[in-house]
Amino acid sequence: MDLEEQGSIQRLVEGGERERMVVLLGTPTAGSTVMVALTLTEGDPSYAGPLAGVPLGLPVYHVLEENVKRAIPSEVYEREIGPMEFVLDAPAIVSALARARGPASDR
Amino acid sequence: MVELRDKLVLALGERDGIPAPALRACIESAGGRVIYEVTQCFV
């Protein structure tokens, strides 16, 4: 996640209604998923951007997670996500995100 | 199930994965509102 993007998100989140905000990812790998998830929950792990040391604590989900898929009408999901669902390594992405959330999370 | 209805959603897509417009379509169809949208590209 680039530095400009981190700054934009920080301003947006700190601008209000944080309790209604969630993040939905479309990242292609376990590694990229974890990096973005950590940046938006605990702060920038690379300590390079505006979110270094800033734990936004946003709920982070990936669109390939089964509990996200169930929230979306099936015809929309199949049209928008379907082709990539079988190209990306969904189990690796989902398990990496679960680890990034930590053992205390029930999501 | 993740509740997206009435949520303010940051849609962070990626060109090599799922792009943000596809995420937006899913979020809006589930009753959420997109407040930030970007499709990253690392090429």
Backbone of each chain as nested JSON, in Angstrom:
{
  "chains": [
    {"id": "A", "residues": [
      {"number": 1, "name": "MET", "atoms": {"N": [0.853, -1.191, 0.0], "CA": [0.0, 0.0, 0.0], "C": [0.887, 1.239, 0.0]}},
      {"number": 2, "name": "ASP", "atoms": {"N": [0.697, 2.114, -1.001], "CA": [1.635, 3.239, -1.101], "C": [1.328, 4.318, -0.048]}},
      {"number": 3, "name": "LEU", "atoms": {"N": [2.267, 5.219, 0.088], "CA": [2.212, 6.184, 1.184], "C": [1.049, 7.158, 1.021]}},
      {"number": 4, "name": "GLU", "atoms": {"N": [0.806, 7.563, -0.208], "CA": [-0.299, 8.489, -0.468], "C": [-1.635, 7.848, -0.102]}},
      {"number": 5, "name": "GLU", "atoms": {"N": [-1.752, 6.577, -0.434], "CA": [-2.982, 5.849, -0.132], "C": [-3.173, 5.721, 1.387]}},
      {"number": 6, "name": "GLN", "atoms": {"N": [-2.093, 5.439, 2.09], "CA": [-2.187, 5.358, 3.556], "C": [-2.696, 6.67, 4.145]}},
      {"number": 7, "name": "GLY", "atoms": {"N": [-2.185, 7.774, 3.632], "CA": [-2.603, 9.082, 4.129], "C": [-4.076, 9.351, 3.846]}},
      {"number": 8, "name": "SER", "atoms": {"N": [-4.513, 8.977, 2.653], "CA": [-5.922, 9.199, 2.289], "C": [-6.842, 8.411, 3.205]}},
      {"number": 9, "name": "ILE", "atoms": {"N": [-6.474, 7.164, 3.463], "CA": [-7.313, 6.312, 4.306], "C": [-7.302, 6.809, 5.75]}},
      {"number": 10, "name": "GLN", "atoms": {"N": [-6.148, 7.229, 6.219], "CA": [-6.07, 7.751, 7.593], "C": [-6.993, 8.953, 7.771]}},
      {"number": 11, "name": "ARG", "atoms": {"N": [-6.968, 9.878, 6.823], "CA": [-7.828, 11.07, 6.924], "C": [-9.3, 10.683, 6.891]}},
      {"number": 12, "name": "LEU", "atoms": {"N": [-9.602, 9.739, 6.032], "CA": [-10.993, 9.306, 5.888], "C": [-11.505, 8.659, 7.176]}},
      {"number": 13, "name": "VAL", "atoms": {"N": [-10.702, 7.765, 7.733], "CA": [-11.122, 7.032, 8.93], "C": [-11.21, 7.973, 10.128]}},
      {"number": 14, "name": "GLU", "atoms": {"N": [-10.252, 8.843, 10.252], "CA": [-10.245, 9.761, 11.388], "C": [-11.285, 10.873, 11.222]}},
      {"number": 15, "name": "GLY", "atoms": {"N": [-11.873, 10.945, 10.017], "CA": [-12.9, 11.946, 9.755], "C": [-14.243, 11.605, 10.367]}},
      {"number": 16, "name": "GLY", "atoms": {"N": [-14.425, 10.359, 10.764], "CA": [-15.665, 10.022, 11.46], "C": [-16.328, 8.748, 11.005]}},
      {"number": 17, "name": "GLU", "atoms": {"N": [-17.278, 8.295, 11.81], "CA": [-18.082, 7.099, 11.559], "C": [-17.23, 5.836, 11.412]}},
      {"number": 18, "name": "ARG", "atoms": {"N": [-16.125, 5.784, 12.113], "CA": [-15.228, 4.64, 12.039], "C": [-15.95, 3.33, 12.404]}},
      {"number": 19, "name": "GLU", "atoms": {"N": [-16.904, 3.425, 13.324], "CA": [-17.586, 2.203, 13.77], "C": [-18.423, 1.563, 12.664]}},
      {"number": 20, "name": "ARG", "atoms": {"N": [-18.713, 2.328, 11.609], "CA": [-19.467, 1.75, 10.49], "C": [-18.559, 1.287, 9.356]}},
      {"number": 21, "name": "MET", "atoms": {"N": [-17.265, 1.521, 9.48], "CA": [-16.361, 1.247, 8.359], "C": [-15.82, -0.179, 8.379]}},
      {"number": 22, "name": "VAL", "atoms": {"N": [-15.747, -0.776, 7.206], "CA": [-15.071, -2.058, 7.025], "C": [-14.238, -1.978, 5.752]}},
      {"number": 23, "name": "VAL", "atoms": {"N": [-13.264, -2.855, 5.651], "CA": [-12.394, -2.918, 4.474], "C": [-12.675, -4.221, 3.734]}},
      {"number": 24, "name": "LEU", "atoms": {"N": [-12.809, -4.131, 2.414], "CA": [-12.965, -5.329, 1.6], "C": [-11.813, -5.382, 0.602]}},
      {"number": 25, "name": "LEU", "atoms": {"N": [-11.06, -6.47, 0.663], "CA": [-9.862, -6.613, -0.162], "C": [-10.109, -7.481, -1.397]}},
      {"number": 26, "name": "GLY", "atoms": {"N": [-9.355, -7.16, -2.442], "CA": [-9.326, -8.0, -3.635], "C": [-7.898, -8.362, -3.99]}},
      {"number": 27, "name": "THR", "atoms": {"N": [-7.055, -8.419, -2.98], "CA": [-5.633, -8.687, -3.177], "C": [-5.407, -10.108, -3.725]}},
      {"number": 28, "name": "PRO", "atoms": {"N": [-4.357, -10.296, -4.553], "CA": [-4.198, -11.561, -5.273], "C": [-3.405, -12.648, -4.564]}},
      {"number": 29, "name": "THR", "atoms": {"N": [-2.693, -12.32, -3.492], "CA": [-1.852, -13.328, -2.833], "C": [-2.005, -13.241, -1.315]}},
      {"number": 30, "name": "ALA", "atoms": {"N": [-1.545, -14.295, -0.648], "CA": [-1.564, -14.29, 0.82], "C": [-0.688, -13.154, 1.347]}},
      {"number": 31, "name": "GLY", "atoms": {"N": [0.467, -12.962, 0.733], "CA": [1.397, -11.94, 1.204], "C": [0.833, -10.533, 1.094]}},
      {"number": 32, "name": "SER", "atoms": {"N": [0.266, -10.214, -0.05], "CA": [-0.288, -8.86, -0.225], "C": [-1.496, -8.652, 0.68]}},
      {"number": 33, "name": "THR", "atoms": {"N": [-2.251, -9.709, 0.913], "CA": [-3.414, -9.616, 1.794], "C": [-2.983, -9.29, 3.221]}},
      {"number": 34, "name": "VAL", "atoms": {"N": [-1.952, -9.993, 3.693], "CA": [-1.478, -9.77, 5.058], "C": [-0.903, -8.362, 5.22]}},
      {"number": 35, "name": "MET", "atoms": {"N": [-0.151, -7.916, 4.238], "CA": [0.453, -6.578, 4.342], "C": [-0.616, -5.491, 4.475]}},
      {"number": 36, "name": "VAL", "atoms": {"N": [-1.643, -5.568, 3.642], "CA": [-2.703, -4.546, 3.7], "C": [-3.495, -4.685, 4.998]}},
      {"number": 37, "name": "ALA", "atoms": {"N": [-3.805, -5.93, 5.374], "CA": [-4.585, -6.144, 6.594], "C": [-3.846, -5.605, 7.819]}},
      {"number": 38, "name": "LEU", "atoms": {"N": [-2.566, -5.894, 7.92], "CA": [-1.797, -5.401, 9.068], "C": [-1.722, -3.876, 9.071]}},
      {"number": 39, "name": "THR", "atoms": {"N": [-1.549, -3.304, 7.892], "CA": [-1.439, -1.845, 7.793], "C": [-2.708, -1.167, 8.31]}},
      {"number": 40, "name": "LEU", "atoms": {"N": [-3.866, -1.77, 8.03], "CA": [-5.133, -1.127, 8.387], "C": [-5.67, -1.556, 9.751]}},
      {"number": 41, "name": "THR", "atoms": {"N": [-4.972, -2.472, 10.407], "CA": [-5.393, -2.853, 11.758], "C": [-4.37, -2.387, 12.795]}},
      {"number": 42, "name": "GLU", "atoms": {"N": [-3.116, -2.827, 12.611], "CA": [-2.088, -2.541, 13.61], "C": [-1.195, -1.36, 13.259]}},
      {"number": 43, "name": "GLY", "atoms": {"N": [-1.179, -0.977, 11.974], "CA": [-0.278, 0.072, 11.516], "C": [0.685, -0.475, 10.478]}},
      {"number": 44, "name": "ASP", "atoms": {"N": [1.309, 0.406, 9.73], "CA": [2.192, 0.01, 8.633], "C": [3.371, -0.816, 9.15]}},
      {"number": 45, "name": "PRO", "atoms": {"N": [3.444, -2.123, 8.809], "CA": [4.538, -2.957, 9.317], "C": [5.906, -2.561, 8.775]}},
      {"number": 46, "name": "SER", "atoms": {"N": [5.94, -1.828, 7.677], "CA": [7.23, -1.398, 7.121], "C": [7.707, -0.091, 7.756]}},
      {"number": 47, "name": "TYR", "atoms": {"N": [6.88, 0.52, 8.554], "CA": [7.186, 1.791, 9.215], "C": [7.62, 2.874, 8.236]}},
      {"number": 48, "name": "ALA", "atoms": {"N": [7.085, 2.823, 7.02], "CA": [7.473, 3.797, 6.007], "C": [6.408, 4.865, 5.783]}},
      {"number": 49, "name": "GLY", "atoms": {"N": [5.166, 4.536, 6.095], "CA": [4.081, 5.437, 5.718], "C": [3.421, 6.128, 6.888]}},
      {"number": 50, "name": "PRO", "atoms": {"N": [2.427, 6.959, 6.586], "CA": [1.707, 7.703, 7.62], "C": [1.027, 6.811, 8.656]}},
      {"number": 51, "name": "LEU", "atoms": {"N": [0.755, 5.554, 8.309], "CA": [0.075, 4.665, 9.26], "C": [1.056, 3.884, 10.146]}},
      {"number": 52, "name": "ALA", "atoms": {"N": [2.333, 4.187, 10.063], "CA": [3.308, 3.563, 10.967], "C": [2.942, 3.916, 12.41]}},
      {"number": 53, "name": "GLY", "atoms": {"N": [2.731, 2.893, 13.225], "CA": [2.389, 3.134, 14.626], "C": [0.979, 3.648, 14.84]}},
      {"number": 54, "name": "VAL", "atoms": {"N": [0.142, 3.58, 13.794], "CA": [-1.243, 4.056, 13.904], "C": [-2.19, 2.869, 13.737]}},
      {"number": 55, "name": "PRO", "atoms": {"N": [-2.664, 2.302, 14.833], "CA": [-3.559, 1.141, 14.728], "C": [-5.007, 1.565, 14.472]}},
      {"number": 56, "name": "LEU", "atoms": {"N": [-5.398, 1.561, 13.207], "CA": [-6.76, 1.983, 12.866], "C": [-7.805, 0.985, 13.377]}},
      {"number": 57, "name": "GLY", "atoms": {"N": [-7.413, -0.291, 13.44], "CA": [-8.323, -1.296, 13.976], "C": [-9.549, -1.567, 13.117]}},
      {"number": 58, "name": "LEU", "atoms": {"N": [-9.443, -1.336, 11.831], "CA": [-10.605, -1.575, 10.963], "C": [-10.843, -3.071, 10.769]}},
      {"number": 59, "name": "PRO", "atoms": {"N": [-12.116, -3.494, 10.712], "CA": [-12.394, -4.891, 10.331], "C": [-12.004, -5.09, 8.865]}},
      {"number": 60, "name": "VAL", "atoms": {"N": [-11.215, -6.128, 8.591], "CA": [-10.72, -6.366, 7.228], "C": [-11.195, -7.73, 6.75]}},
      {"number": 61, "name": "TYR", "atoms": {"N": [-11.803, -7.735, 5.57], "CA": [-12.276, -8.977, 4.963], "C": [-11.74, -9.084, 3.548]}},
      {"number": 62, "name": "HIS", "atoms": {"N": [-11.698, -10.295, 3.045], "CA": [-11.333, -10.522, 1.638], "C": [-12.565, -11.042, 0.913]}},
      {"number": 63, "name": "VAL", "atoms": {"N": [-12.728, -10.608, -0.312], "CA": [-13.945, -10.956, -1.052], "C": [-14.04, -12.466, -1.332]}},
      {"number": 64, "name": "LEU", "atoms": {"N": [-12.927, -13.183, -1.209], "CA": [-12.961, -14.631, -1.444], "C": [-13.356, -15.422, -0.192]}},
      {"number": 65, "name": "GLU", "atoms": {"N": [-13.524, -14.751, 0.95], "CA": [-13.944, -15.462, 2.161], "C": [-15.397, -15.925, 2.021]}},
      {"number": 66, "name": "GLU", "atoms": {"N": [-15.649, -17.105, 2.507], "CA": [-16.983, -17.689, 2.348], "C": [-18.058, -16.837, 3.035]}},
      {"number": 67, "name": "ASN", "atoms": {"N": [-17.75, -16.272, 4.193], "CA": [-18.766, -15.483, 4.891], "C": [-19.003, -14.12, 4.252]}},
      {"number": 68, "name": "VAL", "atoms": {"N": [-18.092, -13.696, 3.385], "CA": [-18.333, -12.496, 2.569], "C": [-19.172, -12.887, 1.351]}},
      {"number": 69, "name": "LYS", "atoms": {"N": [-18.789, -13.978, 0.735], "CA": [-19.505, -14.452, -0.461], "C": [-20.996, -14.623, -0.181]}},
      {"number": 70, "name": "ARG", "atoms": {"N": [-21.317, -15.143, 1.019], "CA": [-22.716, -15.388, 1.361], "C": [-23.522, -14.094, 1.524]}},
      {"number": 71, "name": "ALA", "atoms": {"N": [-22.824, -12.976, 1.756], "CA": [-23.52, -11.694, 1.937], "C": [-23.879, -11.044, 0.605]}},
      {"number": 72, "name": "ILE", "atoms": {"N": [-23.355, -11.571, -0.494], "CA": [-23.508, -10.944, -1.808], "C": [-24.432, -11.805, -2.666]}},
      {"number": 73, "name": "PRO", "atoms": {"N": [-25.403, -11.175, -3.352], "CA": [-26.291, -11.961, -4.219], "C": [-25.476, -12.838, -5.179]}},
      {"number": 74, "name": "SER", "atoms": {"N": [-25.871, -14.099, -5.294], "CA": [-25.025, -15.061, -6.014], "C": [-24.796, -14.682, -7.472]}},
      {"number": 75, "name": "GLU", "atoms": {"N": [-25.814, -14.078, -8.122], "CA": [-25.619, -13.744, -9.536], "C": [-24.6, -12.617, -9.698]}},
      {"number": 76, "name": "VAL", "atoms": {"N": [-24.575, -11.697, -8.74], "CA": [-23.587, -10.614, -8.787], "C": [-22.196, -11.179, -8.528]}},
      {"number": 77, "name": "TYR", "atoms": {"N": [-22.11, -12.034, -7.53], "CA": [-20.806, -12.613, -7.175], "C": [-20.22, -13.405, -8.348]}},
      {"number": 78, "name": "GLU", "atoms": {"N": [-21.054, -14.185, -8.961], "CA": [-20.565, -15.003, -10.08], "C": [-20.114, -14.143, -11.256]}},
      {"number": 79, "name": "ARG", "atoms": {"N": [-20.835, -13.057, -11.488], "CA": [-20.483, -12.184, -12.611], "C": [-19.198, -11.403, -12.334]}},
      {"number": 80, "name": "GLU", "atoms": {"N": [-19.079, -10.856, -11.122], "CA": [-17.972, -9.948, -10.815], "C": [-16.719, -10.667, -10.321]}},
      {"number": 81, "name": "ILE", "atoms": {"N": [-16.888, -11.718, -9.553], "CA": [-15.757, -12.373, -8.9], "C": [-15.473, -13.733, -9.514]}},
      {"number": 82, "name": "GLY", "atoms": {"N": [-16.512, -14.381, -10.004], "CA": [-16.445, -15.758, -10.458], "C": [-15.204, -16.158, -11.224]}},
      {"number": 83, "name": "PRO", "atoms": {"N": [-14.839, -15.434, -12.284], "CA": [-13.69, -15.87, -13.075], "C": [-12.394, -15.95, -12.261]}},
      {"number": 84, "name": "MET", "atoms": {"N": [-12.216, -15.0, -11.33], "CA": [-10.966, -14.965, -10.557], "C": [-10.997, -15.889, -9.344]}},
      {"number": 85, "name": "GLU", "atoms": {"N": [-12.179, -16.31, -8.967], "CA": [-12.312, -17.17, -7.785], "C": [-11.513, -18.456, -7.97]}},
      {"number": 86, "name": "PHE", "atoms": {"N": [-11.398, -18.89, -9.203], "CA": [-10.726, -20.163, -9.464], "C": [-9.283, -19.983, -9.92]}},
      {"number": 87, "name": "VAL", "atoms": {"N": [-8.887, -18.728, -10.109], "CA": [-7.513, -18.436, -10.513], "C": [-6.646, -18.173, -9.286]}},
      {"number": 88, "name": "LEU", "atoms": {"N": [-7.21, -17.429, -8.333], "CA": [-6.454, -17.076, -7.124], "C": [-6.475, -18.234, -6.126]}},
      {"number": 89, "name": "ASP", "atoms": {"N": [-5.476, -18.241, -5.251], "CA": [-5.361, -19.295, -4.235], "C": [-6.178, -18.878, -3.001]}},
      {"number": 90, "name": "ALA", "atoms": {"N": [-7.484, -19.077, -3.09], "CA": [-8.374, -18.614, -2.02], "C": [-8.034, -19.217, -0.657]}},
      {"number": 91, "name": "PRO", "atoms": {"N": [-7.789, -20.533, -0.551], "CA": [-7.481, -21.079, 0.786], "C": [-6.262, -20.417, 1.435]}},
      {"number": 92, "name": "ALA", "atoms": {"N": [-5.228, -20.144, 0.632], "CA": [-4.021, -19.508, 1.184], "C": [-4.323, -18.081, 1.628]}},
      {"number": 93, "name": "ILE", "atoms": {"N": [-5.089, -17.358, 0.823], "CA": [-5.438, -15.97, 1.158], "C": [-6.285, -15.934, 2.431]}},
      {"number": 94, "name": "VAL", "atoms": {"N": [-7.275, -16.801, 2.505], "CA": [-8.194, -16.803, 3.649], "C": [-7.463, -17.193, 4.936]}},
      {"number": 95, "name": "SER", "atoms": {"N": [-6.604, -18.212, 4.859], "CA": [-5.919, -18.636, 6.086], "C": [-4.887, -17.603, 6.518]}},
      {"number": 96, "name": "ALA", "atoms": {"N": [-4.241, -16.94, 5.558], "CA": [-3.273, -15.895, 5.924], "C": [-3.984, -14.728, 6.603]}},
      {"number": 97, "name": "LEU", "atoms": {"N": [-5.155, -14.388, 6.114], "CA": [-5.903, -13.289, 6.721], "C": [-6.373, -13.671, 8.13]}},
      {"number": 98, "name": "ALA", "atoms": {"N": [-6.762, -14.926, 8.297], "CA": [-7.174, -15.381, 9.625], "C": [-6.011, -15.29, 10.611]}},
      {"number": 99, "name": "ARG", "atoms": {"N": [-4.819, -15.659, 10.163], "CA": [-3.637, -15.553, 11.034], "C": [-3.339, -14.094, 11.361]}},
      {"number": 100, "name": "ALA", "atoms": {"N": [-3.507, -13.216, 10.365], "CA": [-3.216, -11.792, 10.588], "C": [-4.178, -11.192, 11.608]}},
      {"number": 101, "name": "ARG", "atoms": {"N": [-5.403, -11.708, 11.647], "CA": [-6.374, -11.202, 12.623], "C": [-6.003, -11.614, 14.038]}},
      {"number": 102, "name": "GLY", "atoms": {"N": [-5.283, -12.718, 14.16], "CA": [-4.828, -13.151, 15.466], "C": [-5.799, -14.088, 16.141]}},
      {"number": 103, "name": "PRO", "atoms": {"N": [-5.324, -14.778, 17.191], "CA": [-6.126, -15.796, 17.864], "C": [-7.323, -15.23, 18.609]}},
      {"number": 104, "name": "ALA", "atoms": {"N": [-7.305, -13.953, 18.944], "CA": [-8.397, -13.378, 19.72], "C": [-9.617, -13.08, 18.87]}},
      {"number": 105, "name": "SER", "atoms": {"N": [-9.413, -13.089, 17.546], "CA": [-10.519, -12.725, 16.665], "C": [-11.482, -13.889, 16.487]}},
      {"number": 106, "name": "ASP", "atoms": {"N": [-12.751, -13.57, 16.396], "CA": [-13.741, -14.618, 16.147], "C": [-14.274, -14.521, 14.72]}},
      {"number": 107, "name": "ARG", "atoms": {"N": [-13.67, -13.679, 13.862], "CA": [-14.156, -13.526, 12.501], "C": [-13.546, -14.559, 11.589]}}
    ]},
    {"id": "B", "residues": [
      {"number": 1, "name": "MET", "atoms": {"N": [-21.953, -14.84, 8.621], "CA": [-21.949, -14.019, 7.411], "C": [-21.541, -12.59, 7.76]}},
      {"number": 2, "name": "VAL", "atoms": {"N": [-20.721, -12.004, 6.926], "CA": [-20.303, -10.625, 7.149], "C": [-21.442, -9.687, 6.74]}},
      {"number": 3, "name": "GLU", "atoms": {"N": [-21.775, -8.774, 7.625], "CA": [-22.854, -7.825, 7.331], "C": [-22.284, -6.591, 6.629]}},
      {"number": 4, "name": "LEU", "atoms": {"N": [-22.679, -6.409, 5.379], "CA": [-22.209, -5.235, 4.634], "C": [-23.285, -4.15, 4.546]}},
      {"number": 5, "name": "ARG", "atoms": {"N": [-24.514, -4.519, 4.859], "CA": [-25.61, -3.55, 4.739], "C": [-25.377, -2.358, 5.673]}},
      {"number": 6, "name": "ASP", "atoms": {"N": [-25.509, -1.167, 5.103], "CA": [-25.344, 0.099, 5.829], "C": [-23.918, 0.321, 6.338]}},
      {"number": 7, "name": "LYS", "atoms": {"N": [-22.98, -0.482, 5.861], "CA": [-21.583, -0.251, 6.223], "C": [-20.951, 0.73, 5.234]}},
      {"number": 8, "name": "LEU", "atoms": {"N": [-19.939, 1.421, 5.722], "CA": [-19.132, 2.288, 4.875], "C": [-17.883, 1.492, 4.526]}},
      {"number": 9, "name": "VAL", "atoms": {"N": [-17.712, 1.187, 3.257], "CA": [-16.72, 0.191, 2.879], "C": [-15.568, 0.818, 2.081]}},
      {"number": 10, "name": "LEU", "atoms": {"N": [-14.374, 0.45, 2.479], "CA": [-13.179, 0.806, 1.718], "C": [-12.861, -0.384, 0.819]}},
      {"number": 11, "name": "ALA", "atoms": {"N": [-12.947, -0.185, -0.487], "CA": [-12.742, -1.27, -1.452], "C": [-11.336, -1.168, -2.014]}},
      {"number": 12, "name": "LEU", "atoms": {"N": [-10.481, -2.096, -1.602], "CA": [-9.083, -2.057, -2.017], "C": [-8.807, -3.217, -2.973]}},
      {"number": 13, "name": "GLY", "atoms": {"N": [-8.919, -2.931, -4.246], "CA": [-8.707, -3.949, -5.258], "C": [-7.278, -3.955, -5.762]}},
      {"number": 14, "name": "GLU", "atoms": {"N": [-7.012, -4.918, -6.616], "CA": [-5.679, -4.997, -7.209], "C": [-5.808, -5.543, -8.624]}},
      {"number": 15, "name": "ARG", "atoms": {"N": [-5.023, -4.998, -9.516], "CA": [-5.165, -5.36, -10.917], "C": [-4.939, -6.849, -11.154]}},
      {"number": 16, "name": "ASP", "atoms": {"N": [-4.01, -7.441, -10.414], "CA": [-3.729, -8.865, -10.59], "C": [-4.668, -9.761, -9.776]}},
      {"number": 17, "name": "GLY", "atoms": {"N": [-5.552, -9.141, -9.029], "CA": [-6.517, -9.9, -8.24], "C": [-7.928, -9.516, -8.648]}},
      {"number": 18, "name": "ILE", "atoms": {"N": [-8.66, -8.969, -7.696], "CA": [-10.011, -8.48, -7.974], "C": [-9.954, -6.949, -8.025]}},
      {"number": 19, "name": "PRO", "atoms": {"N": [-10.315, -6.334, -9.142], "CA": [-10.264, -4.868, -9.229], "C": [-11.393, -4.213, -8.439]}},
      {"number": 20, "name": "ALA", "atoms": {"N": [-11.172, -2.961, -8.074], "CA": [-12.133, -2.258, -7.211], "C": [-13.544, -2.161, -7.803]}},
      {"number": 21, "name": "PRO", "atoms": {"N": [-13.726, -1.954, -9.1], "CA": [-15.11, -1.88, -9.61], "C": [-15.909, -3.165, -9.362]}},
      {"number": 22, "name": "ALA", "atoms": {"N": [-15.244, -4.303, -9.404], "CA": [-15.935, -5.563, -9.115], "C": [-16.307, -5.632, -7.634]}},
      {"number": 23, "name": "LEU", "atoms": {"N": [-15.399, -5.157, -6.771], "CA": [-15.705, -5.109, -5.335], "C": [-16.885, -4.175, -5.089]}},
      {"number": 24, "name": "ARG", "atoms": {"N": [-16.874, -3.033, -5.773], "CA": [-17.966, -2.052, -5.611], "C": [-19.32, -2.679, -5.971]}},
      {"number": 25, "name": "ALA", "atoms": {"N": [-19.354, -3.389, -7.075], "CA": [-20.611, -4.014, -7.506], "C": [-21.125, -4.976, -6.431]}},
      {"number": 26, "name": "CYS", "atoms": {"N": [-20.203, -5.739, -5.846], "CA": [-20.595, -6.685, -4.792], "C": [-21.088, -5.954, -3.545]}},
      {"number": 27, "name": "ILE", "atoms": {"N": [-20.355, -4.934, -3.134], "CA": [-20.687, -4.196, -1.907], "C": [-22.058, -3.536, -2.044]}},
      {"number": 28, "name": "GLU", "atoms": {"N": [-22.272, -2.87, -3.173], "CA": [-23.543, -2.151, -3.356], "C": [-24.708, -3.127, -3.467]}},
      {"number": 29, "name": "SER", "atoms": {"N": [-24.481, -4.265, -4.065], "CA": [-25.569, -5.244, -4.181], "C": [-25.928, -5.84, -2.813]}},
      {"number": 30, "name": "ALA", "atoms": {"N": [-24.979, -5.757, -1.862], "CA": [-25.226, -6.265, -0.513], "C": [-25.707, -5.165, 0.424]}},
      {"number": 31, "name": "GLY", "atoms": {"N": [-25.898, -3.95, -0.09], "CA": [-26.447, -2.865, 0.716], "C": [-25.426, -1.985, 1.395]}},
      {"number": 32, "name": "GLY", "atoms": {"N": [-24.161, -2.134, 1.042], "CA": [-23.124, -1.293, 1.621], "C": [-22.853, -0.072, 0.753]}},
      {"number": 33, "name": "ARG", "atoms": {"N": [-22.117, 0.887, 1.308], "CA": [-21.772, 2.095, 0.554], "C": [-20.246, 2.213, 0.473]}},
      {"number": 34, "name": "VAL", "atoms": {"N": [-19.749, 2.377, -0.731], "CA": [-18.304, 2.493, -0.935], "C": [-17.882, 3.935, -0.676]}},
      {"number": 35, "name": "ILE", "atoms": {"N": [-16.95, 4.119, 0.253], "CA": [-16.486, 5.477, 0.568], "C": [-15.056, 5.697, 0.098]}},
      {"number": 36, "name": "TYR", "atoms": {"N": [-14.392, 4.625, -0.303], "CA": [-13.022, 4.749, -0.823], "C": [-12.783, 3.57, -1.739]}},
      {"number": 37, "name": "GLU", "atoms": {"N": [-12.164, 3.851, -2.877], "CA": [-12.018, 2.79, -3.88], "C": [-10.697, 2.983, -4.608]}},
      {"number": 38, "name": "VAL", "atoms": {"N": [-9.915, 1.931, -4.677], "CA": [-8.661, 2.02, -5.429], "C": [-8.324, 0.643, -5.986]}},
      {"number": 39, "name": "THR", "atoms": {"N": [-7.762, 0.644, -7.179], "CA": [-7.222, -0.59, -7.752], "C": [-5.722, -0.409, -7.865]}},
      {"number": 40, "name": "GLN", "atoms": {"N": [-4.99, -1.139, -7.037], "CA": [-3.542, -1.011, -7.059], "C": [-2.965, -1.764, -8.243]}},
      {"number": 41, "name": "CYS", "atoms": {"N": [-1.852, -1.256, -8.726], "CA": [-1.144, -1.887, -9.837], "C": [0.341, -1.784, -9.551]}},
      {"number": 42, "name": "PHE", "atoms": {"N": [1.004, -2.913, -9.518], "CA": [2.421, -2.903, -9.133], "C": [3.345, -3.169, -10.316]}},
      {"number": 43, "name": "VAL", "atoms": {"N": [2.825, -3.029, -11.533], "CA": [3.669, -3.252, -12.713], "C": [4.465, -1.989, -12.996]}}
    ]}
  ]
}
